[in-house]
């Protein structure tokens, strides 16, 4: 009888411990994810000011939350606050140097500021990490085109088309740049 009571006691103890661990998990759950999800939903609605506040809260709770910095940076970029966006993308890259989207987004922000050389460097980094990132070739082509480097732009549009033969804007921009290269 004692052996049976001991087994029952051990089962009760184990079950109690599992319940306590589960309750601790619920109580101590990382609220940063909740703020991140709320911010992401607000971005989809175009409510970037409110989204930024949610990402701020997520970052305050979890200071190395790369995704929250990236989404906040994207919201700043949508608002035209390119320097703040670039600052957030820099932080993402500091946290995770393989976060391709951060380089891509930072390239977009640099491009919007007219800093085409910096944009080209970021798109090139994206392509080094992920050579199938079609839009990086397309946007790098745009940056080369803006600089008047038409042959390089044509090469990038062509690569984007090779990866995605249905990429209509790459065809359009390739022809546009080709015409500019001939007629100025």
C-alpha positions in Angstrom: 0.0 0.0 0.0 2.8 2.4 0.8 4.4 1.9 -2.7 1.0 2.7 -4.3 0.5 5.8 -2.1 4.0 7.0 -3.0 3.3 6.7 -6.7 0.0 8.6 -6.3 1.8 11.3 -4.4 4.5 11.5 -7.1 1.9 11.8 -9.8 0.0 14.5 -7.9 3.3 16.4 -7.3 4.3 16.1 -11.0 0.8 17.3 -12.1 0.9 20.2 -9.7 4.4 21.2 -10.9 3.2 21.1 -14.5 0.2 23.3 -13.6 2.4 25.8 -11.8 4.8 26.0 -14.8 1.9 26.5 -17.2 0.4 29.3 -15.0 3.8 30.9 -14.7 4.1 30.8 -18.5 0.7 32.4 -18.9 1.4 35.1 -16.3 4.9 35.9 -17.4 4.2 35.7 -21.1 6.2 38.0 -23.3 3.8 40.9 -23.9 6.2 42.3 -26.6 4.7 39.8 -29.0 1.2 41.1 -28.3 2.3 44.7 -29.0 4.1 43.5 -32.1 1.0 41.8 -33.5 -1.2 44.8 -32.7 1.3 47.1 -34.5 1.5 44.8 -37.5 -2.4 44.8 -37.7 -2.4 48.6 -37.6 0.2 48.8 -40.4 -2.1 46.7 -42.6 -4.8 49.4 -41.9 -2.4 52.2 -42.8 -2.4 53.5 -39.2 1.4 54.0 -39.0 1.4 56.5 -36.0 -0.5 54.0 -33.8 1.6 51.1 -35.2 4.8 52.9 -34.2 3.5 53.3 -30.6 2.9 49.5 -30.5 6.3 48.7 -31.8 7.8 51.2 -29.3 6.1 49.2 -26.5 7.4 45.9 -27.9 10.9 47.3 -28.1 10.8 48.6 -24.6 9.9 45.2 -23.3 12.3 43.3 -25.6 15.1 45.7 -26.7 16.6 43.2 -29.2 13.3 42.5 -31.0 14.6 42.9 -34.6 11.2 42.4 -36.2 9.7 45.2 -34.2 12.5 47.6 -35.2 12.1 46.5 -38.8 8.3 47.1 -38.8 8.7 50.4 -37.0 11.3 51.4 -39.6 8.9 50.5 -42.4 6.2 52.6 -40.8 8.6 55.5 -40.5 9.5 55.0 -44.1 5.8 55.1 -45.2 5.5 58.4 -43.3 8.5 59.8 -45.2 10.6 59.9 -42.0 13.6 58.3 -43.8 16.3 59.1 -41.3 14.3 57.5 -38.4 13.6 54.5 -40.7 17.3 54.1 -41.5 18.1 54.2 -37.8 15.7 51.4 -37.1 17.0 49.3 -40.0 20.6 49.9 -38.8 19.5 48.5 -35.4 18.0 45.4 -37.0 21.2 44.8 -38.9 23.2 45.2 -35.7 21.0 42.6 -34.0 20.9 40.2 -37.0 23.3 40.9 -39.9 21.4 38.2 -42.0 18.0 40.0 -41.8 17.6 40.5 -45.6 14.5 42.6 -45.4 16.3 45.2 -43.2 18.9 45.8 -45.9 16.2 45.9 -48.6 14.1 48.4 -46.6 17.1 50.5 -45.8 18.0 50.6 -49.5 14.5 51.8 -50.2 14.8 54.6 -47.7 18.2 55.6 -49.1 16.7 55.6 -52.6 13.8 57.8 -51.5 16.4 60.2 -50.1 18.3 60.2 -53.4 21.3 58.5 -51.8 21.6 56.0 -54.7 25.1 54.7 -54.0 24.0 53.7 -50.5 20.8 52.1 -51.8 22.9 50.2 -54.4 25.1 48.9 -51.6 22.1 47.6 -49.6 20.5 46.0 -52.6 23.8 44.3 -53.4 23.9 43.0 -49.9 20.4 41.6 -50.2 21.4 39.9 -53.4 24.5 38.4 -51.8 22.4 36.9 -49.0 19.5 35.9 -51.3 20.2 35.8 -55.0 16.5 35.1 -55.7 15.2 38.3 -54.2 13.8 39.6 -57.4 12.7 43.1 -56.2 16.3 43.8 -55.0 17.5 43.5 -58.6 14.6 45.7 -59.8 15.2 48.4 -57.2 19.0 48.3 -57.7 18.2 48.8 -61.4 16.1 51.8 -60.5 18.9 53.3 -58.5 21.4 52.7 -61.3 18.9 54.3 -63.7 18.5 57.3 -61.5 22.3 57.7 -61.6 22.4 57.4 -65.4 24.2 54.0 -65.3 21.8 52.6 -67.9 23.8 49.5 -68.8 23.9 48.4 -65.2 20.2 49.1 -64.8 19.4 47.0 -67.9 21.4 44.1 -66.5 19.5 44.2 -63.2 16.1 44.5 -64.9 17.1 41.5 -67.1 18.1 39.5 -64.0 14.8 40.3 -62.3 13.0 39.1 -65.5 15.0 35.9 -65.5 13.9 35.2 -62.0 10.3 36.2 -62.5 9.3 36.3 -66.2 5.9 37.8 -65.3 7.5 40.9 -63.7 5.9 43.5 -66.0 7.4 46.6 -64.3 10.9 45.2 -64.9 10.1 44.9 -68.7 8.7 48.4 -68.7 11.7 49.9 -66.9 14.2 48.0 -69.0 12.7 49.5 -72.1 12.5 52.9 -70.6 16.1 52.9 -69.5 17.2 51.5 -72.9 15.4 54.3 -74.7 17.1 56.9 -72.3 20.5 55.3 -73.0 20.0 55.9 -76.8 18.1 59.2 -76.9 19.3 60.8 -73.6 
